[in-house]
Every structure is written in structure tokens, then in C-alpha cells.
Amino acid sequence: LEKIREGKVQAAGAVIGAVMKAMQGKADAARVRELVLERAQA
């Protein structure tokens, strides 16, 4: 998350990928991205 905070939004892709893998592709990728970026800014 530190890299995302530094502005490297592409790093969020790894986190999103891990979430999608854990959810077996059933999660809404756009919503996951939104939540990851939101949490990184907090």
C-alpha cells in the first residue's frame, strides 16, 4: 500500500489481482479498485 500512497497506482493492480484470485473472479474489479485506492489514501 505504501507504493500506492506514493502515487504508483499500477501497484494497486497486484492487490486487485490478489483479491480477484481469492474471490475466484467473483468480485467486481472496478469496486475492488475503488476500495483499494480509497483505503490507501486513508
Residue pairs with C-beta under 8 A, 6 or more apart in sequence:
1 15
1 39
1 40
3 11
4 11
4 12
4 15
4 36
4 37
4 40
5 40
5 41
9 37
12 33
12 36
12 37
12 40
15 36
16 29
16 32
16 33
16 36
19 27
19 32
19 36
20 27
20 29
20 32
